[in-house]
Amino acid sequence: MKSPLLSLPGAVAGEGVDEGVAAHYGDLFREQRALADGSGFVDLSHRGVLTVTGDDRLSWLHLLLTQHVTDLPAGQATEALILSANGHIEHALYLVDDGETTWAHIEPGTQDELIAYLESMKFFYRVEVADRTEEFAVVHVPAGSIAPVPEGATVRETAYGRDLFLPRASLESYADGHGPAIGLLAHEALRVEAHRPRLGFETDHRTIPHELGWIGTAVHLQKGCYRGQETVARVHNLGKPPRRLVFLHLDGSEVHLPGHGAEIRLAADGPEGRKLGFVTTSARHHELGPIALALVKRNVPLDADLLVDTTAAAQEVVVEP
């Protein structure tokens, strides 16, 4: 989905899966500061939107998701994963139920695969799954914003702000009255600062929830069986995920940010040393400078100075080894 807000003055389109919305509107740090201060909104209209309706929707989703949602109160936001049989992360859903419908937004372009899986699991349950991406756009309003919720929007409120499921036809009129528009790079920089993983960025084909700190926020350890639950329980009981998420402070004297997949080594071993991990997301932060999230092997010393390609990096623990 290509956003009509790409026609706003200064808009520069994102790249890769985020090419459908603006990366920024001409002033990255100003946009970050506004977002951190609770101003403006972020256009996330490229994200997929799906709904589940029917009397059995929450009990049915409870069987499929890593999260406990059987008694999810109306208006309470949560997040959940769908795992493979081996416990690897396949989908991440950001959910809210309005009392009649469960709404979720997901990564751009993943809705067809996810809906196909959900449809295959309906059996005798009274549920209907629908792709609503063409009808509804996701808009993020930061925490602290006093902007009113527009009529016709469904709200998913978290500690980080409100995600609005907004009728797509009203996206441009919303932008006219709720600016300034803030680009996705600012949103991503604050996500990295908050150590929040994102599917397809912090995950690969073998990522398990424990590696990213999704245990507790997207995985409920006391709920019943779901696909991949055996792996979740085993790794939780043993306490030894093979990799762990770290937050990196990067050398600010470097001009270029390391990209996704940039290799990490011990600084003491130099650029020819053994690969110990890779960068998942990097960003330029308005206060912290260049920062990144990365996955490293569990046994990398917590106090070790690291090297990202040729850039020096200091780590902060996100997931304990």
C-alpha positions as protocol buffer text, in pm:
chain_id: "A"
residue {
  index: 1
  type: MET
  ca { x: 0 y: 0 z: 0 }
}
residue {
  index: 2
  type: LYS
  ca { x: 142 y: 337 z: -106 }
}
residue {
  index: 3
  type: SER
  ca { x: 42 y: 617 z: 129 }
}
residue {
  index: 4
  type: PRO
  ca { x: -114 y: 935 z: -9 }
}
residue {
  index: 5
  type: LEU
  ca { x: 88 y: 1122 z: 256 }
}
residue {
  index: 6
  type: LEU
  ca { x: 398 y: 1069 z: 42 }
}
residue {
  index: 7
  type: SER
  ca { x: 274 y: 1376 z: -142 }
}
residue {
  index: 8
  type: LEU
  ca { x: 326 y: 1597 z: 165 }
}
residue {
  index: 9
  type: PRO
  ca { x: 605 y: 1858 z: 139 }
}
residue {
  index: 10
  type: GLY
  ca { x: 950 y: 1712 z: 205 }
}
residue {
  index: 11
  type: ALA
  ca { x: 835 y: 1349 z: 213 }
}
residue {
  index: 12
  type: VAL
  ca { x: 1107 y: 1096 z: 127 }
}
residue {
  index: 13
  type: ALA
  ca { x: 986 y: 740 z: 78 }
}
residue {
  index: 14
  type: GLY
  ca { x: 1112 y: 457 z: 295 }
}
residue {
  index: 15
  type: GLU
  ca { x: 1302 y: 157 z: 167 }
}
residue {
  index: 16
  type: GLY
  ca { x: 1237 y: -216 z: 151 }
}
residue {
  index: 17
  type: VAL
  ca { x: 920 y: -325 z: 331 }
}
residue {
  index: 18
  type: ASP
  ca { x: 870 y: 36 z: 444 }
}
residue {
  index: 19
  type: GLU
  ca { x: 874 y: 193 z: 98 }
}
residue {
  index: 20
  type: GLY
  ca { x: 500 y: 263 z: 109 }
}
residue {
  index: 21
  type: VAL
  ca { x: 531 y: 541 z: 368 }
}
residue {
  index: 22
  type: ALA
  ca { x: 761 y: 835 z: 434 }
}
residue {
  index: 23
  type: ALA
  ca { x: 1098 y: 767 z: 595 }
}
residue {
  index: 24
  type: HIS
  ca { x: 1112 y: 1135 z: 689 }
}
residue {
  index: 25
  type: TYR
  ca { x: 978 y: 1475 z: 592 }
}
residue {
  index: 26
  type: GLY
  ca { x: 1306 y: 1661 z: 569 }
}
residue {
  index: 27
  type: ASP
  ca { x: 1429 y: 1693 z: 929 }
}
residue {
  index: 28
  type: LEU
  ca { x: 1494 y: 1362 z: 1101 }
}
residue {
  index: 29
  type: PHE
  ca { x: 1601 y: 1493 z: 1441 }
}
residue {
  index: 30
  type: ARG
  ca { x: 1325 y: 1752 z: 1464 }
}
residue {
  index: 31
  type: GLU
  ca { x: 1076 y: 1475 z: 1391 }
}
residue {
  index: 32
  type: GLN
  ca { x: 1230 y: 1253 z: 1658 }
}
residue {
  index: 33
  type: ARG
  ca { x: 1212 y: 1528 z: 1917 }
}
residue {
  index: 34
  type: ALA
  ca { x: 850 y: 1598 z: 1833 }
}
residue {
  index: 35
  type: LEU
  ca { x: 763 y: 1230 z: 1864 }
}
residue {
  index: 36
  type: ALA
  ca { x: 947 y: 1198 z: 2196 }
}
residue {
  index: 37
  type: ASP
  ca { x: 760 y: 1505 z: 2322 }
}
residue {
  index: 38
  type: GLY
  ca { x: 419 y: 1361 z: 2231 }
}
residue {
  index: 39
  type: SER
  ca { x: 352 y: 1564 z: 1917 }
}
residue {
  index: 40
  type: GLY
  ca { x: 236 y: 1469 z: 1570 }
}
residue {
  index: 41
  type: PHE
  ca { x: 170 y: 1126 z: 1426 }
}
residue {
  index: 42
  type: VAL
  ca { x: 348 y: 853 z: 1231 }
}
residue {
  index: 43
  type: ASP
  ca { x: 199 y: 715 z: 911 }
}
residue {
  index: 44
  type: LEU
  ca { x: 204 y: 334 z: 935 }
}
residue {
  index: 45
  type: SER
  ca { x: -55 y: 285 z: 663 }
}
residue {
  index: 46
  type: HIS
  ca { x: 162 y: 33 z: 481 }
}
residue {
  index: 47
  type: ARG
  ca { x: 111 y: -223 z: 760 }
}
residue {
  index: 48
  type: GLY
  ca { x: -134 y: -506 z: 715 }
}
residue {
  index: 49
  type: VAL
  ca { x: -466 y: -494 z: 901 }
}
residue {
  index: 50
  type: LEU
  ca { x: -679 y: -796 z: 976 }
}
residue {
  index: 51
  type: THR
  ca { x: -989 y: -857 z: 1185 }
}
residue {
  index: 52
  type: VAL
  ca { x: -1141 y: -1163 z: 1348 }
}
residue {
  index: 53
  type: THR
  ca { x: -1512 y: -1165 z: 1427 }
}
residue {
  index: 54
  type: GLY
  ca { x: -1751 y: -1425 z: 1566 }
}
residue {
  index: 55
  type: ASP
  ca { x: -1850 y: -1555 z: 1905 }
}
residue {
  index: 56
  type: ASP
  ca { x: -1547 y: -1785 z: 1932 }
}
residue {
  index: 57
  type: ARG
  ca { x: -1284 y: -1536 z: 1817 }
}
residue {
  index: 58
  type: LEU
  ca { x: -1092 y: -1497 z: 2146 }
}
residue {
  index: 59
  type: SER
  ca { x: -1105 y: -1862 z: 2253 }
}
residue {
  index: 60
  type: TRP
  ca { x: -998 y: -1964 z: 1902 }
}
residue {
  index: 61
  type: LEU
  ca { x: -710 y: -1716 z: 1886 }
}
residue {
  index: 62
  type: HIS
  ca { x: -603 y: -1834 z: 2231 }
}
residue {
  index: 63
  type: LEU
  ca { x: -534 y: -2178 z: 2083 }
}
residue {
  index: 64
  type: LEU
  ca { x: -310 y: -2038 z: 1808 }
}
residue {
  index: 65
  type: LEU
  ca { x: -122 y: -1749 z: 1967 }
}
residue {
  index: 66
  type: THR
  ca { x: 155 y: -1734 z: 2223 }
}
residue {
  index: 67
  type: GLN
  ca { x: -48 y: -1486 z: 2428 }
}
residue {
  index: 68
  type: HIS
  ca { x: -334 y: -1545 z: 2674 }
}
residue {
  index: 69
  type: VAL
  ca { x: -635 y: -1381 z: 2507 }
}
residue {
  index: 70
  type: THR
  ca { x: -936 y: -1590 z: 2615 }
}
residue {
  index: 71
  type: ASP
  ca { x: -1055 y: -1318 z: 2854 }
}
residue {
  index: 72
  type: LEU
  ca { x: -893 y: -1019 z: 2686 }
}
residue {
  index: 73
  type: PRO
  ca { x: -1092 y: -713 z: 2804 }
}
residue {
  index: 74
  type: ALA
  ca { x: -1235 y: -483 z: 2542 }
}
residue {
  index: 75
  type: GLY
  ca { x: -991 y: -201 z: 2470 }
}
residue {
  index: 76
  type: GLN
  ca { x: -687 y: -368 z: 2628 }
}
residue {
  index: 77
  type: ALA
  ca { x: -390 y: -386 z: 2393 }
}
residue {
  index: 78
  type: THR
  ca { x: -164 y: -688 z: 2372 }
}
residue {
  index: 79
  type: GLU
  ca { x: 84 y: -844 z: 2133 }
}
residue {
  index: 80
  type: ALA
  ca { x: 130 y: -1205 z: 2033 }
}
residue {
  index: 81
  type: LEU
  ca { x: 333 y: -1435 z: 1811 }
}
residue {
  index: 82
  type: ILE
  ca { x: 263 y: -1731 z: 1588 }
}
residue {
  index: 83
  type: LEU
  ca { x: 542 y: -1987 z: 1597 }
}
residue {
  index: 84
  type: SER
  ca { x: 645 y: -2276 z: 1378 }
}
residue {
  index: 85
  type: ALA
  ca { x: 628 y: -2630 z: 1510 }
}
residue {
  index: 86
  type: ASN
  ca { x: 994 y: -2587 z: 1612 }
}
residue {
  index: 87
  type: GLY
  ca { x: 924 y: -2267 z: 1805 }
}
residue {
  index: 88
  type: HIS
  ca { x: 1063 y: -2022 z: 1549 }
}
residue {
  index: 89
  type: ILE
  ca { x: 884 y: -1689 z: 1511 }
}
residue {
  index: 90
  type: GLU
  ca { x: 668 y: -1666 z: 1198 }
}
residue {
  index: 91
  type: HIS
  ca { x: 430 y: -1376 z: 1269 }
}
residue {
  index: 92
  type: ALA
  ca { x: 391 y: -1093 z: 1519 }
}
residue {
  index: 93
  type: LEU
  ca { x: 45 y: -947 z: 1583 }
}
residue {
  index: 94
  type: TYR
  ca { x: -41 y: -622 z: 1764 }
}
residue {
  index: 95
  type: LEU
  ca { x: -392 y: -676 z: 1897 }
}
residue {
  index: 96
  type: VAL
  ca { x: -692 y: -509 z: 2051 }
}
residue {
  index: 97
  type: ASP
  ca { x: -1051 y: -630 z: 2087 }
}
residue {
  index: 98
  type: ASP
  ca { x: -1338 y: -380 z: 2081 }
}
residue {
  index: 99
  type: GLY
  ca { x: -1596 y: -616 z: 2230 }
}
residue {
  index: 100
  type: GLU
  ca { x: -1719 y: -742 z: 1893 }
}
residue {
  index: 101
  type: THR
  ca { x: -1409 y: -759 z: 1673 }
}
residue {
  index: 102
  type: THR
  ca { x: -1044 y: -839 z: 1730 }
}
residue {
  index: 103
  type: TRP
  ca { x: -819 y: -603 z: 1536 }
}
residue {
  index: 104
  type: ALA
  ca { x: -453 y: -665 z: 1456 }
}
residue {
  index: 105
  type: HIS
  ca { x: -185 y: -489 z: 1261 }
}
residue {
  index: 106
  type: ILE
  ca { x: 107 y: -685 z: 1122 }
}
residue {
  index: 107
  type: GLU
  ca { x: 417 y: -639 z: 909 }
}
residue {
  index: 108
  type: PRO
  ca { x: 365 y: -511 z: 554 }
}
residue {
  index: 109
  type: GLY
  ca { x: 300 y: -785 z: 303 }
}
residue {
  index: 110
  type: THR
  ca { x: 259 y: -1067 z: 556 }
}
residue {
  index: 111
  type: GLN
  ca { x: -121 y: -1070 z: 566 }
}
residue {
  index: 112
  type: ASP
  ca { x: -180 y: -1324 z: 287 }
}
residue {
  index: 113
  type: GLU
  ca { x: 41 y: -1588 z: 448 }
}
residue {
  index: 114
  type: LEU
  ca { x: -98 y: -1523 z: 794 }
}
residue {
  index: 115
  type: ILE
  ca { x: -462 y: -1529 z: 684 }
}
residue {
  index: 116
  type: ALA
  ca { x: -404 y: -1851 z: 488 }
}
residue {
  index: 117
  type: TYR
  ca { x: -273 y: -2014 z: 807 }
}
residue {
  index: 118
  type: LEU
  ca { x: -563 y: -1880 z: 1017 }
}
residue {
  index: 119
  type: GLU
  ca { x: -817 y: -2000 z: 762 }
}
residue {
  index: 120
  type: SER
  ca { x: -665 y: -2348 z: 770 }
}
residue {
  index: 121
  type: MET
  ca { x: -719 y: -2360 z: 1148 }
}
residue {
  index: 122
  type: LYS
  ca { x: -1085 y: -2254 z: 1164 }
}
residue {
  index: 123
  type: PHE
  ca { x: -1237 y: -2605 z: 1177 }
}
residue {
  index: 124
  type: PHE
  ca { x: -1576 y: -2582 z: 1354 }
}
residue {
  index: 125
  type: TYR
  ca { x: -1512 y: -2253 z: 1534 }
}
residue {
  index: 126
  type: ARG
  ca { x: -1751 y: -1963 z: 1477 }
}
residue {
  index: 127
  type: VAL
  ca { x: -1500 y: -1711 z: 1345 }
}
residue {
  index: 128
  type: GLU
  ca { x: -1446 y: -1503 z: 1036 }
}
residue {
  index: 129
  type: VAL
  ca { x: -1103 y: -1370 z: 937 }
}
residue {
  index: 130
  type: ALA
  ca { x: -1078 y: -1071 z: 703 }
}
residue {
  index: 131
  type: ASP
  ca { x: -800 y: -870 z: 541 }
}
residue {
  index: 132
  type: ARG
  ca { x: -895 y: -507 z: 606 }
}
residue {
  index: 133
  type: THR
  ca { x: -577 y: -347 z: 475 }
}
residue {
  index: 134
  type: GLU
  ca { x: -750 y: -175 z: 184 }
}
residue {
  index: 135
  type: GLU
  ca { x: -1015 y: -29 z: 415 }
}
residue {
  index: 136
  type: PHE
  ca { x: -812 y: 74 z: 720 }
}
residue {
  index: 137
  type: ALA
  ca { x: -477 y: 244 z: 775 }
}
residue {
  index: 138
  type: VAL
  ca { x: -265 y: 234 z: 1090 }
}
residue {
  index: 139
  type: VAL
  ca { x: -155 y: 566 z: 1240 }
}
residue {
  index: 140
  type: HIS
  ca { x: 68 y: 590 z: 1548 }
}
residue {
  index: 141
  type: VAL
  ca { x: 12 y: 875 z: 1794 }
}
residue {
  index: 142
  type: PRO
  ca { x: 288 y: 907 z: 2059 }
}
residue {
  index: 143
  type: ALA
  ca { x: 237 y: 882 z: 2433 }
}
residue {
  index: 144
  type: GLY
  ca { x: 151 y: 1219 z: 2582 }
}
residue {
  index: 145
  type: SER
  ca { x: -44 y: 1338 z: 2279 }
}
residue {
  index: 146
  type: ILE
  ca { x: -365 y: 1525 z: 2354 }
}
residue {
  index: 147
  type: ALA
  ca { x: -501 y: 1483 z: 2001 }
}
residue {
  index: 148
  type: PRO
  ca { x: -863 y: 1357 z: 2003 }
}
residue {
  index: 149
  type: VAL
  ca { x: -945 y: 1017 z: 1857 }
}
residue {
  index: 150
  type: PRO
  ca { x: -1129 y: 1068 z: 1528 }
}
residue {
  index: 151
  type: GLU
  ca { x: -1473 y: 921 z: 1472 }
}
residue {
  index: 152
  type: GLY
  ca { x: -1467 y: 574 z: 1319 }
}
residue {
  index: 153
  type: ALA
  ca { x: -1120 y: 483 z: 1450 }
}
residue {
  index: 154
  type: THR
  ca { x: -1042 y: 183 z: 1670 }
}
residue {
  index: 155
  type: VAL
  ca { x: -777 y: 254 z: 1934 }
}
residue {
  index: 156
  type: ARG
  ca { x: -497 y: 29 z: 2053 }
}
residue {
  index: 157
  type: GLU
  ca { x: -332 y: 209 z: 2346 }
}
residue {
  index: 158
  type: THR
  ca { x: 4 y: 110 z: 2496 }
}
residue {
  index: 159
  type: ALA
  ca { x: 275 y: 269 z: 2706 }
}
residue {
  index: 160
  type: TYR
  ca { x: 432 y: 395 z: 2383 }
}
residue {
  index: 161
  type: GLY
  ca { x: 122 y: 569 z: 2253 }
}
residue {
  index: 162
  type: ARG
  ca { x: -190 y: 491 z: 2054 }
}
residue {
  index: 163
  type: ASP
  ca { x: -220 y: 291 z: 1735 }
}
residue {
  index: 164
  type: LEU
  ca { x: -529 y: 400 z: 1546 }
}
residue {
  index: 165
  type: PHE
  ca { x: -707 y: 177 z: 1296 }
}
residue {
  index: 166
  type: LEU
  ca { x: -832 y: 464 z: 1084 }
}
residue {
  index: 167
  type: PRO
  ca { x: -1060 y: 441 z: 778 }
}
residue {
  index: 168
  type: ARG
  ca { x: -815 y: 470 z: 491 }
}
residue {
  index: 169
  type: ALA
  ca { x: -1035 y: 719 z: 310 }
}
residue {
  index: 170
  type: SER
  ca { x: -990 y: 966 z: 598 }
}
residue {
  index: 171
  type: LEU
  ca { x: -609 y: 941 z: 619 }
}
residue {
  index: 172
  type: GLU
  ca { x: -542 y: 1267 z: 435 }
}
residue {
  index: 173
  type: SER
  ca { x: -801 y: 1462 z: 633 }
}
residue {
  index: 174
  type: TYR
  ca { x: -652 y: 1322 z: 955 }
}
residue {
  index: 175
  type: ALA
  ca { x: -309 y: 1448 z: 847 }
}
residue {
  index: 176
  type: ASP
  ca { x: -452 y: 1796 z: 784 }
}
residue {
  index: 177
  type: GLY
  ca { x: -567 y: 1834 z: 1143 }
}
residue {
  index: 178
  type: HIS
  ca { x: -321 y: 1628 z: 1350 }
}
residue {
  index: 179
  type: GLY
  ca { x: 27 y: 1725 z: 1229 }
}
residue {
  index: 180
  type: PRO
  ca { x: 310 y: 1741 z: 1213 }
}
residue {
  index: 181
  type: ALA
  ca { x: 356 y: 1424 z: 1011 }
}
residue {
  index: 182
  type: ILE
  ca { x: 659 y: 1231 z: 1138 }
}
residue {
  index: 183
  type: GLY
  ca { x: 857 y: 985 z: 930 }
}
residue {
  index: 184
  type: LEU
  ca { x: 917 y: 619 z: 1002 }
}
residue {
  index: 185
  type: LEU
  ca { x: 1290 y: 669 z: 1070 }
}
residue {
  index: 186
  type: ALA
  ca { x: 1203 y: 870 z: 1381 }
}
residue {
  index: 187
  type: HIS
  ca { x: 963 y: 599 z: 1494 }
}
residue {
  index: 188
  type: GLU
  ca { x: 1231 y: 334 z: 1434 }
}
residue {
  index: 189
  type: ALA
  ca { x: 1495 y: 529 z: 1627 }
}
residue {
  index: 190
  type: LEU
  ca { x: 1269 y: 541 z: 1933 }
}
residue {
  index: 191
  type: ARG
  ca { x: 1188 y: 173 z: 1888 }
}
residue {
  index: 192
  type: VAL
  ca { x: 1558 y: 88 z: 1894 }
}
residue {
  index: 193
  type: GLU
  ca { x: 1606 y: 308 z: 2199 }
}
residue {
  index: 194
  type: ALA
  ca { x: 1325 y: 119 z: 2375 }
}
residue {
  index: 195
  type: HIS
  ca { x: 1480 y: -220 z: 2280 }
}
residue {
  index: 196
  type: ARG
  ca { x: 1161 y: -331 z: 2103 }
}
residue {
  index: 197
  type: PRO
  ca { x: 1206 y: -606 z: 1844 }
}
residue {
  index: 198
  type: ARG
  ca { x: 1039 y: -605 z: 1504 }
}
residue {
  index: 199
  type: LEU
  ca { x: 956 y: -905 z: 1289 }
}
residue {
  index: 200
  type: GLY
  ca { x: 1184 y: -933 z: 987 }
}
residue {
  index: 201
  type: PHE
  ca { x: 1440 y: -698 z: 1139 }
}
residue {
  index: 202
  type: GLU
  ca { x: 1535 y: -862 z: 1469 }
}
residue {
  index: 203
  type: THR
  ca { x: 1414 y: -1203 z: 1347 }
}
residue {
  index: 204
  type: ASP
  ca { x: 1542 y: -1454 z: 1097 }
}
residue {
  index: 205
  type: HIS
  ca { x: 1432 y: -1806 z: 1006 }
}
residue {
  index: 206
  type: ARG
  ca { x: 1554 y: -1953 z: 1336 }
}
residue {
  index: 207
  type: THR
  ca { x: 1470 y: -1683 z: 1592 }
}
residue {
  index: 208
  type: ILE
  ca { x: 1292 y: -1795 z: 1909 }
}
residue {
  index: 209
  type: PRO
  ca { x: 1108 y: -1552 z: 2142 }
}
residue {
  index: 210
  type: HIS
  ca { x: 1358 y: -1582 z: 2430 }
}
residue {
  index: 211
  type: GLU
  ca { x: 1637 y: -1431 z: 2221 }
}
residue {
  index: 212
  type: LEU
  ca { x: 1452 y: -1101 z: 2176 }
}
residue {
  index: 213
  type: GLY
  ca { x: 1292 y: -1049 z: 2515 }
}
residue {
  index: 214
  type: TRP
  ca { x: 945 y: -1126 z: 2381 }
}
residue {
  index: 215
  type: ILE
  ca { x: 884 y: -1358 z: 2676 }
}
residue {
  index: 216
  type: GLY
  ca { x: 636 y: -1180 z: 2901 }
}
residue {
  index: 217
  type: THR
  ca { x: 525 y: -917 z: 2650 }
}
residue {
  index: 218
  type: ALA
  ca { x: 416 y: -1143 z: 2362 }
}
residue {
  index: 219
  type: VAL
  ca { x: 444 y: -1490 z: 2519 }
}
residue {
  index: 220
  type: HIS
  ca { x: 241 y: -1609 z: 2818 }
}
residue {
  index: 221
  type: LEU
  ca { x: 426 y: -1890 z: 2995 }
}
residue {
  index: 222
  type: GLN
  ca { x: 129 y: -2024 z: 3191 }
}
residue {
  index: 223
  type: LYS
  ca { x: -122 y: -2069 z: 2909 }
}
residue {
  index: 224
  type: GLY
  ca { x: -212 y: -2395 z: 2740 }
}
residue {
  index: 225
  type: CYS
  ca { x: -69 y: -2565 z: 2436 }
}
residue {
  index: 226
  type: TYR
  ca { x: -3 y: -2387 z: 2105 }
}
residue {
  index: 227
  type: ARG
  ca { x: 222 y: -2464 z: 1811 }
}
residue {
  index: 228
  type: GLY
  ca { x: 585 y: -2430 z: 1917 }
}
residue {
  index: 229
  type: GLN
  ca { x: 503 y: -2428 z: 2289 }
}
residue {
  index: 230
  type: GLU
  ca { x: 736 y: -2722 z: 2360 }
}
residue {
  index: 231
  type: THR
  ca { x: 1037 y: -2520 z: 2247 }
}
residue {
  index: 232
  type: VAL
  ca { x: 927 y: -2218 z: 2451 }
}
residue {
  index: 233
  type: ALA
  ca { x: 891 y: -2428 z: 2767 }
}
residue {
  index: 234
  type: ARG
  ca { x: 1216 y: -2618 z: 2716 }
}
residue {
  index: 235
  type: VAL
  ca { x: 1432 y: -2310 z: 2659 }
}
residue {
  index: 236
  type: HIS
  ca { x: 1262 y: -2124 z: 2943 }
}
residue {
  index: 237
  type: ASN
  ca { x: 1331 y: -2409 z: 3185 }
}
residue {
  index: 238
  type: LEU
  ca { x: 1691 y: -2455 z: 3070 }
}
residue {
  index: 239
  type: GLY
  ca { x: 1753 y: -2080 z: 3051 }
}
residue {
  index: 240
  type: LYS
  ca { x: 1988 y: -2103 z: 2755 }
}
residue {
  index: 241
  type: PRO
  ca { x: 1869 y: -1938 z: 2433 }
}
residue {
  index: 242
  type: PRO
  ca { x: 2146 y: -1965 z: 2170 }
}
residue {
  index: 243
  type: ARG
  ca { x: 2153 y: -1589 z: 2100 }
}
residue {
  index: 244
  type: ARG
  ca { x: 2057 y: -1271 z: 2281 }
}
residue {
  index: 245
  type: LEU
  ca { x: 1947 y: -923 z: 2181 }
}
residue {
  index: 246
  type: VAL
  ca { x: 2181 y: -638 z: 2271 }
}
residue {
  index: 247
  type: PHE
  ca { x: 2164 y: -261 z: 2240 }
}
residue {
  index: 248
  type: LEU
  ca { x: 2471 y: -98 z: 2088 }
}
residue {
  index: 249
  type: HIS
  ca { x: 2617 y: 249 z: 2121 }
}
residue {
  index: 250
  type: LEU
  ca { x: 2811 y: 298 z: 1797 }
}
residue {
  index: 251
  type: ASP
  ca { x: 3117 y: 515 z: 1741 }
}
residue {
  index: 252
  type: GLY
  ca { x: 2974 y: 853 z: 1646 }
}
residue {
  index: 253
  type: SER
  ca { x: 3273 y: 951 z: 1437 }
}
residue {
  index: 254
  type: GLU
  ca { x: 3171 y: 711 z: 1161 }
}
residue {
  index: 255
  type: VAL
  ca { x: 2980 y: 869 z: 873 }
}
residue {
  index: 256
  type: HIS
  ca { x: 2782 y: 561 z: 768 }
}
residue {
  index: 257
  type: LEU
  ca { x: 2552 y: 351 z: 982 }
}
residue {
  index: 258
  type: PRO
  ca { x: 2609 y: -26 z: 963 }
}
residue {
  index: 259
  type: GLY
  ca { x: 2326 y: -192 z: 775 }
}
residue {
  index: 260
  type: HIS
  ca { x: 2113 y: -491 z: 863 }
}
residue {
  index: 261
  type: GLY
  ca { x: 2338 y: -796 z: 876 }
}
residue {
  index: 262
  type: ALA
  ca { x: 2662 y: -608 z: 949 }
}
residue {
  index: 263
  type: GLU
  ca { x: 2891 y: -856 z: 1125 }
}
residue {
  index: 264
  type: ILE
  ca { x: 2994 y: -824 z: 1489 }
}
residue {
  index: 265
  type: ARG
  ca { x: 3324 y: -937 z: 1638 }
}
residue {
  index: 266
  type: LEU
  ca { x: 3518 y: -878 z: 1957 }
}
residue {
  index: 267
  type: ALA
  ca { x: 3708 y: -551 z: 1932 }
}
residue {
  index: 268
  type: ALA
  ca { x: 4013 y: -729 z: 2074 }
}
residue {
  index: 269
  type: ASP
  ca { x: 4013 y: -969 z: 1778 }
}
residue {
  index: 270
  type: GLY
  ca { x: 3989 y: -699 z: 1511 }
}
residue {
  index: 271
  type: PRO
  ca { x: 3794 y: -710 z: 1184 }
}
residue {
  index: 272
  type: GLU
  ca { x: 3933 y: -1054 z: 1095 }
}
residue {
  index: 273
  type: GLY
  ca { x: 3810 y: -1215 z: 1417 }
}
residue {
  index: 274
  type: ARG
  ca { x: 3538 y: -1473 z: 1456 }
}
residue {
  index: 275
  type: LYS
  ca { x: 3185 y: -1356 z: 1376 }
}
residue {
  index: 276
  type: LEU
  ca { x: 2976 y: -1340 z: 1693 }
}
residue {
  index: 277
  type: GLY
  ca { x: 2654 y: -1184 z: 1569 }
}
residue {
  index: 278
  type: PHE
  ca { x: 2501 y: -924 z: 1341 }
}
residue {
  index: 279
  type: VAL
  ca { x: 2322 y: -590 z: 1347 }
}
residue {
  index: 280
  type: THR
  ca { x: 1944 y: -610 z: 1311 }
}
residue {
  index: 281
  type: THR
  ca { x: 1843 y: -240 z: 1311 }
}
residue {
  index: 282
  type: SER
  ca { x: 2056 y: 73 z: 1328 }
}
residue {
  index: 283
  type: ALA
  ca { x: 1943 y: 434 z: 1370 }
}
residue {
  index: 284
  type: ARG
  ca { x: 2062 y: 787 z: 1437 }
}
residue {
  index: 285
  type: HIS
  ca { x: 1910 y: 908 z: 1763 }
}
residue {
  index: 286
  type: HIS
  ca { x: 1861 y: 1278 z: 1839 }
}
residue {
  index: 287
  type: GLU
  ca { x: 2026 y: 1242 z: 2183 }
}
residue {
  index: 288
  type: LEU
  ca { x: 2218 y: 913 z: 2187 }
}
residue {
  index: 289
  type: GLY
  ca { x: 2380 y: 942 z: 1844 }
}
residue {
  index: 290
  type: PRO
  ca { x: 2422 y: 627 z: 1632 }
}
residue {
  index: 291
  type: ILE
  ca { x: 2264 y: 324 z: 1799 }
}
residue {
  index: 292
  type: ALA
  ca { x: 2162 y: -27 z: 1701 }
}
residue {
  index: 293
  type: LEU
  ca { x: 1998 y: -349 z: 1805 }
}
residue {
  index: 294
  type: ALA
  ca { x: 2190 y: -668 z: 1736 }
}
residue {
  index: 295
  type: LEU
  ca { x: 2181 y: -1042 z: 1793 }
}
residue {
  index: 296
  type: VAL
  ca { x: 2495 y: -1194 z: 1941 }
}
residue {
  index: 297
  type: LYS
  ca { x: 2586 y: -1539 z: 2063 }
}
residue {
  index: 298
  type: ARG
  ca { x: 2478 y: -1607 z: 2419 }
}
residue {
  index: 299
  type: ASN
  ca { x: 2833 y: -1654 z: 2549 }
}
residue {
  index: 300
  type: VAL
  ca { x: 2966 y: -1316 z: 2432 }
}
residue {
  index: 301
  type: PRO
  ca { x: 3098 y: -1151 z: 2752 }
}
residue {
  index: 302
  type: LEU
  ca { x: 2861 y: -886 z: 2885 }
}
residue {
  index: 303
  type: ASP
  ca { x: 3141 y: -632 z: 2928 }
}
residue {
  index: 304
  type: ALA
  ca { x: 3315 y: -699 z: 2596 }
}
residue {
  index: 305
  type: ASP
  ca { x: 3384 y: -413 z: 2357 }
}
residue {
  index: 306
  type: LEU
  ca { x: 3257 y: -504 z: 2013 }
}
residue {
  index: 307
  type: LEU
  ca { x: 3337 y: -421 z: 1655 }
}
residue {
  index: 308
  type: VAL
  ca { x: 3062 y: -381 z: 1393 }
}
residue {
  index: 309
  type: ASP
  ca { x: 3247 y: -425 z: 1065 }
}
residue {
  index: 310
  type: THR
  ca { x: 3507 y: -155 z: 1140 }
}
residue {
  index: 311
  type: THR
  ca { x: 3294 y: 53 z: 1379 }
}
residue {
  index: 312
  type: ALA
  ca { x: 3357 y: 37 z: 1754 }
}
residue {
  index: 313
  type: ALA
  ca { x: 3050 y: -47 z: 1965 }
}
residue {
  index: 314
  type: ALA
  ca { x: 2968 y: -71 z: 2335 }
}
residue {
  index: 315
  type: GLN
  ca { x: 2689 y: -307 z: 2435 }
}
residue {
  index: 316
  type: GLU
  ca { x: 2403 y: -281 z: 2681 }
}
residue {
  index: 317
  type: VAL
  ca { x: 2231 y: -600 z: 2791 }
}
residue {
  index: 318
  type: VAL
  ca { x: 1872 y: -641 z: 2672 }
}
residue {
  index: 319
  type: VAL
  ca { x: 1834 y: -1018 z: 2717 }
}
residue {
  index: 320
  type: GLU
  ca { x: 2031 y: -1180 z: 2995 }
}
residue {
  index: 321
  type: PRO
  ca { x: 2242 y: -1477 z: 2882 }
}
